[in-house]
Amino acid sequence: METDGRWGCYVHVPWCRARCPYCHFYVVTEGEERQPAFVEQVLREHHWRSSAFAGPAHTLYLGGGTPSRLQPDVLTRLLRGIATQPGAEISAEVNPEDLTPQWLQAAQQAGLNRISLGVQTLGPAASRRLGRAHTRAQAQQAMQLLARSSLRSWSTDLIFAVPGQTLPDLDADLQAVIDGGAPHVSIYGLTIEPDTAFARARARGSLPDVAPELWRRMYDHIVQRLTDAGLQRYEVSNFARPSHRCVHNELYWTARPYMGLGPGAHGYAPDGTRTINAPDLAVYLDRHPPPAQTEHPTPRQAAADLVLCSLRGVDGLDLDRLQRTGHRLDPGTLTALVKGGLAVRTANRLSLADAGFPVADGVVRRLLDTLMQVGAHPGEPDRLG
């Protein structure tokens, strides 16, 4: 694995008020009295894994689950127990109904300097369908609190293409976050994941699919509205004002290493080893070190990961870096994508054109289908895979 020494630390906090019907992450809805034990185990795991990483983390990100379910003293112990570089971005995902001035003050005193606010929607009908607990007023109050705070940055998360959602409904959500002053917006098209309540509802025929044409109209509308408001797209689903990009997520999108801590967390060590912790809180707490699967990607898998991650962002794929993995992209496929207006090629970089972002998954699949070894001729099999 190629790295410039930067790495991030991700902590999976599993507690949630309830499981949302679209959520496929590992969460638990009870046992919050185990939070102190959880934090101590996370700190032990951090110490155990630190030998594989150089120096303190450059970013720290608490995801979940709902990190705002952590009590302030527990959160303080966690944030102060993980060493980070001076000036590191330290983020947490927060739900509007949990955010109080007291919680925010304690979090900032402990070192938190960035918040990702999980609004998802402010529309009553879409909110009920998504199983959200907060009201529109709570979401607006949370944004007002963050806008007045001394945080380095903050973000609002939205979901679009919710069954039953109209373009005016989406526009109302966008207007609310623009009016709220969010310097960063992450907005995701609803995906029906296996083994979720939505997947079961779809199988029963009680959850209608959103027409592809409406999905595309919604995405294009999002890009236009947020761009007009001064937020620039820097990744397929992420928009930010200058200096407000999420540094931690950019490590993912440039295939940089990160330490994954907590039940169900994934990690990517500097030597290229991938780790997946067991998604079970009881097992996580009882085992020292906690059990994890390890994977050692083949050269082709490492190259595919680099293509998949890099092309999500506006900075694109470093073709020289790809070649150092022993792979390259098929010249004919590159030419076709550029001529088709889906990609832009410079001397050593490939990035998506504006028309390529809405169909990014298809563009990446097309490139991966023709990924070649360095020195191979088009059509030859990749024997490194």
N, C-alpha and C positions, 0 to 999 in steps of 0.2 A: 504493500500500500504506500502511495506517495503522500507525504504530508509536509506542511510548512511549520509544524510544531504547535499549531493551534488545535485545541480540542474543547469539546463541550461536555457538560455533565447533565444528564437527564434523570430526574427522580419521578417515578410513577407513584402517585398518591392515590390509593384505590377507593377511598370513601366517596360515596354520592348519597344525596337525599333519596333518590330513586333511580332506577335504570331507565334511561330514555329509550323509546321504542326503536330508534335508529342506531343505537350505540352497540359497537362490537368490541370495545375495549374491556379489559378486566376491571370490574368494579365490585365493591361490596356495599351493602346498605345498612349494616349494623356493626356493632363492635367498636365504636369510636373510643371506648375506654382503653383500647390497645394502641392508641396513637403514640404514647411515650415509648412503648416497647418497639413499635415500628421504627421510630426515628433512631433509636439506639442501634437497631439492626442495620438500617441504611448506613449509618456512620461506620459500623464495623465492615459492611460490604465495601464502602468507599475506601477504607484503609486497605482492605485485602486486594482490591483491584488496582490500587494506585501504582504499584510497581510496574504496570504495563504502560503507564502514561508519564510524560515528562512534565514535572512541575505542576503548579496549581492550574485549575481549569480556567479557560478564557471566557466561558459562559456557564451559567447554571440555570436550568429550566425545570420548574415544578409543573408536571402535567398530571393527567388522570383520566378518570376520576375527577375529583373536585378539590384541589389543594386548599381552597378557601374554607373547607370543612375543618382544617387543622386549627386547634386552639392556639391563640397567640403565643403562649409560652412554649408550646411544642414546635410551632413554626420557627420561633427564634432559635431554639436549640438546633434545629435542622440547618437553617441558613448559616448560622455561625460555626457549625461543625464541619462544613465543607470548604476547604481552602480554594480561593479564587484569586486570579491575577488582579492587581490594582486597576480599578476602573472597569471591572468585568460587568457585562450585562447580566442581571439577575432577575429572572422572570417567574411569574406564577399565573396559572389559569384561575379565574375567579368567576363565580356566578353572581348576578346582580343582587339576588335576595340575601346573599351572605355578606356583601360589602357594607361595612359600617365605618364611620370615621375612626372609631377606636381600633378596629382590626387593621385598617390601612396604616394608621400611625405606628402601631406595633410592628407591622411588616416592614415599613420603611426604616424604622430604628434598627431592625435586625439586618438591614442591607438590601431589601428588595427595591429595585429601581425601575421595574417594568411590569405591567399587568396586561393580560389578555382577557378581556371581558366577554364571557360566553352569553351574549344576548340571543343569537340565532334568529330571532324574529321579534318584532314588537306587535305584529298583527294578532288579535285575539284568536281567530280561527286557526291560523297556522301554529300559534303557540300551543293550543290545545292538542292539535294533531301531533306535534313534536314532543308533547309531554313536559313542557317547560313549567317551572314553578313560579317564576316571577311575573309580575304585572308590567304593563307598559310604563306605568309611573315609576316602578322600582328600577327599570332599565334606564329611564331618563335620569332619575336621581343619581344612579351609579355613575353614569357618564358625566354628570355635572360635578360629582365629587372628584373624579379622576382628572377632569379638565382643570380644576382648581388646585390640584395637588402639585407637589414639587418632584414628581416622578420624572425620570429621564424620558420615558415614553410610555404610551399605552395603546392598546388595540381593541377593536370591537370585532367579534366573530359573528358572521351571519350565514344562514343557510338559505339557498334559493331552490326553485323547482320542487317545492313541497306540493304534494297532490292537493289540488283545489286552490292553490295560490295563483293570483292573476298578476299581470304586469303592473297594474296600478298598486296592488298590494306590495309588490317588491319595491316599487318606486317610493312608497311611503316609508319602508324600512330604510332605504338608502338616504332619504331626506332626513330621517331622524338621526342617523349616525353622522351625517354631514353637519346638521345643526348642532349636534352634540360636541363637535370639534375634534373627533377622533383623528389623530395624526397617522393612524395605521388601520387598515380594514382588511380582514381575512374573510373571504366569502366563498363558500363551497356549494356546488350542486349536490343535492341530496343523492346519496348512493345507498341502495338497499343491500346491506351486507348479510351474508349467511348467518343463520342462528340468531336472528334478531326478531323482535316482535313484528317489525315491518315486513320481514321476509315471510313470516308465517301468515300475515294478513294478505300479502300479495298472492301467496299460494292458495288461499281461500277465495281469492277474487274480490276481497273487500278493500284493497288498496289500489286505486287506479294508477297507471303509469302516466308520467308527464310526456306529452308529445315532443319528439326531438326538435321540431320547429320552434315550439315555445321555449324549450331549454336554450336554444341558440339565440333567440330574440332576447331572452333574459340576460344571458351572458354579455351579449353585445351592449345591452342597455347599461349593465353594471359598469363596463369599461368606460363608456361614454360619460356617465354621470359622475363617476369618481375622478376621471381624468379632468373633467370640467371643474371639479371642486379642488383640483390641485394635488390629488393623490395619484402618483404614477405607478403603473403596474410594473413590478420587478420580479414577479413569479406568476405562474398561471392563475393562482387564486389569491394573490397578496398585492396590496396597494399601499403606498406610503408617501408621506411628504419627505422632502430631503432630510437626511440624517435620522430617519425613523424606521429604517429597515430593521427586521428582527435578525440580529447577528447570530443567534443560536440556530435558527432555522436555516440560515445561509450556510452554516457548516454542513447540514444535511445535504443541501442542494449542490454543494461542491464536493461531495463524497469525502468529507473530512472525518476524523475519528471522534467518537463520543462514548462516554462511559454511561451505561444504563444501570440504574439502581432501583430496587423495589420489585414487588411481584409483577410479573408480566413484562418487565422492561426489556428492551432490546439495546444492545451495545455494539460498538464497532471499534476494536482496538487498533492502535497504530500498526501492528504487525499484520493487519487484515483479517484477524479472527473476529467472527460475529458471535455474540452471545444472546441467549434468550432465557430470561429467568422464568422459573415455573410460575404460572398464573394462579397462585394459591397463597393467600395471606397466612393461613395457619402453618403451612409447610415453610413459607418464607421465614416466619418468626422462629420456628423450632430448629432450623438447621444452620450450622455454622461451618463453612460458609453456606449461604443459601444455594439450592440446586439450580443449575443452569445447563441448557444445551449449548454446545459450541459447534460452529460451522466454519470450515476453511474453504472459502470460495475458490473455484478453479480460475485460471487466468481469464477464461472467457466470461465467467460470472462477474469477476471484478471489472472487466471492461464494460459489460452490460450495465452494471450498477452505475458506473461513471456516466455513461450515455443517458440512462434513465433519470438520474438526479440532475445532471447539469443542464439538460435541455428544458427543464421546468422554469429556469430563471432567464432573465433578459441578458445576462452576461454570457450565457451559452456554454458550449463544450469546447474545451481546449484540445484541439486535434493533436498537438504535440504530446500532451499528457496521455491521451488515448493511445498514441503510437508506442509510448514507453511501457504500456501494458502488454505489448506484442500484438496489438490489433489495430485495425483501421476500418473506416466506413467504405462501402462499395462506391466507387466513383460514379457509376451510372445512376445509382439511387440518389446520391447527392445532387447531381445535375438535374434530375427530374424534379426533386423537391424545390430547388432554387428556381428553376424555370416555371414551376407551377405556383410560385409566389408564397410557398409555405415556409421557406427557410432562407436565411441570408448567410453567405459564405464570405469570409475574409481569408487572409493568408493562412492563419493557423487557428481559426475559430469558426464554429457553426452555431447559429442561434435561430430561434423561431422568428419568422416574420409575424406581423400583426395577425394575418390570416391564419397562421399556424397555431396560435395559442388555443383557440376554441377546439381544435382537433389534435391537441398535443399528444394524446395517448395513441392515436392512429399513426402519427408521424414517427413516434418513437418505436412502435411495433415494426413499422416498415424498415427502419434503420437496423433494428436488432435482428430482423430476419435475414439481413444481408451482411451482418458483421463478419469481417474477414481477418485472418491472420496477416500480419505484416509479411509482405513478400508473396502472398497467395494471389492467384488470378481470380477474377470474378467467376463464381460458380464452383470453386473448389471448396470442399468441406473444411470446417475448422477443427483440426485434429486436437487442439488444446482443450476443447470443451469437455 
